Amino acid sequence: MHRLITGVTILEHELSELRLLVERQTGILLDCPNSALAAHVADYLEAHELELPTALLDRLRSSDLDPSQFAEFLDGVLNAKTGFYRHPGAMNALARHVMPQLYTRKADDGACTLRIWSAGCATGEEAYSIAMAICEAMPNAAGGGASNGSTNGNAAKESKSPNRSGGVLETNGSAHSSKEWSVHIVGSDLLPSSIQVAERGLYPQSALQGLPPAMIRACFSKIGSSNGNGNGSEESAIANSANGNSNTGSSNGAHLLVKPRLRSLVTFNTMNLTKPVYIGRFDCIFCMDVLPQLSRAQRTALMERLHLYLEPGGYLFLSQTEKLCAPNLNFRQETYDGYTMHRKPMAASAAYGR
């Protein structure tokens, strides 16, 4: 069998070979229908002036020489589920259940650092949602940080700097502590194009649908329309976003920019979770809606790595439709307000890290 898409004949066995190649190189299962994959292949061939699908296969087989080839091909075919507070139960559990425990334990230990990883952050909405939840959990926090949060081209350089260690929040005599907390949130994704959007921190107001107006005011600034005009008030943009009304009238509608205080808490990096670079240990790891895109073997291997990367007493957050696929790992389930998370015990087995 074959499919004819925009003048390009794509054989079924070529699509099957392409799926196998993607899985072998990235661990990702392409679960889209053959028709959708064939259309994507045809678009890619046209954009790169390739005549035959075999040329694409040859290019991807040599991707070890240029890893960007795979990322460029996968851009547009992966089902990236994202959104601000897309998993409100997880954010609620982080702010109201996990953070108070971490405050108490770390303050008693004398350590005032908090490290959280958004593994598979797509275009950054999850990482910024985590930052917003942390600020909600520290209502008396005063802004500050290691970055000025600008998006004028320097932000990308700053966020890739090995010296950046996150932002600083001072609790100003809250019930938890009067110390400064160094908060570092790492957002990683396979696609460089997604990381570029995340680093920019600029979103159409429609992307903030349903967020409380007070939260939008605290965390975002209206910068006008995407064509550079500043028409419309910030209050109007915030109200429209909260009500789920983009109110743009065209593609040149108002956009909202993550404020420096929030931006200073987050660093973004391109990373393939099936071939990770060790970036340290974390108090919490969010890995939401990632497992269904991986093969069974890769899911298990990833869970083992995430367990290793968690500090003792740290929390793993999965979406509620995902099951812990490595039951042999030493995790304990904790449920808060209907959301279930997985905690690494304080005395974790040496077989899985300290």
N, C-alpha and C positions, 0 to 999 in steps of 0.2 A: 504494500500500500504506500501511497505517497500523498502529499498535500501540496497544492499549488497556491502560493501566497505572493501576490504582487509580482508575478512573473518568475518567482524562484521555486523550483521543485525541491521540496524537503521530504526525504524518505523517512518512513517510520523508524527504521533501524538507526538512522542518524540522530533522531530525537532520543531514542533509547540510549545510544552511545553518549550523547551529550549529558543526559541525566546521570549516567554512571560516572562520567568524568567529573562533573560538578561534585557528586557525593565523595568521590575518592580524593579530590583535591581540597575540598572545603568542609566535608562532613555534612553538607546541607542536602536535604531531600527537596527536590522541586516537585511540589504537589499540584501544580497548575495543570489544567487539561492540555492535551497535545495541541489542540487548536490555538490556545493562548501562547504556548511555548513556540509554536511554529511562527506565529505572527511576530513575536518578539525577536526570533532569530532573523526573520526577513527584514525587520526594521534595522537590526544591528548590521546585517550584511550591507544594506543600502547606505547606512550612515558611514560605514568604514570602507565603502567601495570594494567589497569582497563579492566575487561572483558566485561562489558555491559554498554550501554548508561545510564541505570538507576543509575549506580554508579556515573557517572558524574553529573547527576541531583541532586543526594543526596549530593554530594560534594559542588555543587554551592548553594544549598538551605541553607547549613550551613556556607556560606561565611561570614556571620556577625561575626563569630568567627575568620575567617582568610580572610580579604578582598583581600589578594594577590591572592587567588584562582581565582577570577573573572578576574583580570588583566592578569593573566597567560593564562587563556583560551582565552581571547579576543585578545591576541597578535597573529597576523597573520591572523585574520579574519576581523578586522576593516579595512576599506578603508581609510588609512591615506594618504591624499594628501598633499605633502610638496615639498619644493624646495626653493633655494635662489632666492629672488625677484620673487616669483611665481606670485605675484600680483603687477606688476610694477607700475600700476596706483595708488595704495594705498601708496606705498613707495614714489612715486613722490609727491603726495599730502601731505604726512607727512613732507617731507624735505622742500618743497617750499611754502606750504600754511599754514600748521598748526604750524610748528616750529617757524616761524617769529612772529606769533601772540602770542604764548606762551612766547617767549623771551621778547617781549615788555611788556606784561601784568605782568609777574612775576618779571621782573627787576624793574618795577614801584612800585610793591608791596613790594619789598625788599626780596622776596623769590626766591631762586636760586636752587630749586629742581625740578626734572622732573621724574615722575613715569609713566611707560608704562607697560601694561600687555598684553602678548601674550597668550591668553586663548585657549588651544588646540594647543600647539606649536609642537607636534610630536617630531621629532628628533632634533629640535632646529634651523632649517634653518630660520624659520620666525623670531624668536627672534634675531638672529644674523643679519638678513637683516634689522630689525628695528634699531639695533645699527649702522649698516653701513650707513643707511639713516640719522641718527642723526649726525654722524661724517661728512657726506657730507654737511649737513646743517650748520655745524660749521667748515668750512674749515681751520680756523686758530687755531683750538683747539690743545692744548698740552696734551699729554697723561699723565695718572696718574691713581690712583684708589685705592680701598680698597683691591684689590686682586692682587697677582702677576701673575694670569692667568695660573699657571702651570697645567699640566695634568698628573702629575706623581703619582696620587693617592690622593694628598691633595686637588685637585680642588673640588672633590665631597664633601669633608668635609667643605671646605670653603663656597661652594655655599649653603650648608644647615645651615650654622651658622646663628643664629638669630641676630648676631651683624653686619652682612654684610649689607651695605646700598647702594651698587652700586659703580660706579667709579666716578672720578672727571675729568671734562673737563674744561680747562681754555681757554677762547676765545681770550686771548692775544690781546685785543684792537680791536676786530671785530666791525662791524657796530652796532651789537646788544648790546653788553655789554663787559666790561673788567673784569667782575666778574668770579669766578669759579662756574661751574654748577655741582651739584650733580645729576648724571643720574643713575636711577635704573630701569632696565627692568626685569620684572618677566616673565619667561616662565613656563607654567604648562601644564601637560598632564596626562591622565588617566593611561597610561602604564609606569611602572617603567623602562622597558627595553628601551623605547624611551628616557626617561629622562637621563638614563645612557649614551646614545650616545650623547645627547645634552651637558651634563656636560663635556664629553671628548673633544668635539670641534674638532674632527678629522674626515675628510671627504675625500672620494676618489676624485681625480681631476675631474672625470666625473660629480660629483654633482655640480660643479661650472660652468657648461656649459653656455656660453653666457655672463658671467659677464665680464665687461671691464678689461683688463689686469692691468690697474692702480689700480683699486679697489682691485683686487686679491693681488697685491703686497703690498698694504697698510694694508690689513686685514688678510692675511694668510702667513704662512711659510711652505715651503716644508720640510718634514722630511724624505723623501726617501720612499722606498717600505714598504709595510705592514709586510714583513718578517725581517725588521730591516736594510736592506741594503740601503745606501744612493746614489744609482746610479742615474745619470741624474741630470741636473742642475735645479735650482729653476726657472730660466727664461724659460727653456724648458717646465717645468710642468705648469707654469702660461700660457704660450702661448697655450699649448694643451688644457687646461681647457677653456680658453676664446674662442677657436675655436670649442669647442664641441668635441674634440678628446681626449679620455682618454689615448690613446697611451700606454696602460699598457702591452699588449701582453699576460698577464696572470692575475691571481687574486692577484699577488704580485706587483701591480703597485704603483706609487707614491701617497701619501696622503698629504693633506694640513691641517695644524693646525691653528685654530683661534689664532691670536696674542694676547698677554696679554692685550694690551690696549683695544681691543674690548671685550675680555673675562671678564674684570673687570667690565663691565657695566651690566652684565647679571647674574641673579640668577635663578636656575631651581628648581621646586618642583613638586611632584606627587599630582594630585588633580582630583577628579571627579567633573566636573562642575555642575552636578545636585545635589551634596551634598557638596557645597563649604565650605571651612574654610575662614572666613573673613581675608583678608590680607591687608586691608587698602583701601584708595582711590587713583584713578589714573587720570592722565591728558589725557591719551589715552588708549583705550582698543581695541585690535585686536581680533576678534572672527571670523576667516575666515574658511568657509567650515565646520563649526561645526553644525549649525542648521539642515541641512538635515539628520543628523544622530540621531536626537532626536525626540521624540513624540511631537505632537502638544502642549500638556499641558506643557511639559518640556521646549519647545522653549519659550513659553510665560513667564514661571517662570524665565528662565535664562535671558531674556531681562530685566525683572523687576529688577533682582539683578544687572545686569551690569549697568543699569541706576543709581541705588543707589550707586554703587561703583565709578562712575565717579564724578570727581570734577565739580562744576558748570563751564560751559565753556569748558568742556572736550569733546573729540570726540570718537565716536564708529565707528570702521571700520569693515564692512562686505564685503564679496565678492559681486561682482555686480550681480550675479545670485540669491542672497538671498534678500528676502524682510523683512522689519521690521515687525515681527509677533505680536507686541504689539502696535497697532496704538494709544492706549489711552495714551501712555507715551509721555512726553513732550520733543520731539526731534525736531530739525530743520535741514532740509537737506541743505548741502552746496556742491557745485560741483566745482571741480578744474580740468581743463584739461581732462574732460570727466569722471572723477571718482567722485562718490557721496558718501559722508560720513554723519554721523548723529551727530549733536552737541547738547549737553545738555545746555540749556540757562543759563546765569549767574544767573538769578533770578528764579531758578527751583522751582516748587511747593513743599511745605513742605511735601506733601503727598508722594513724592518720594525721600525724602532726602533733605539735605540743598541746 
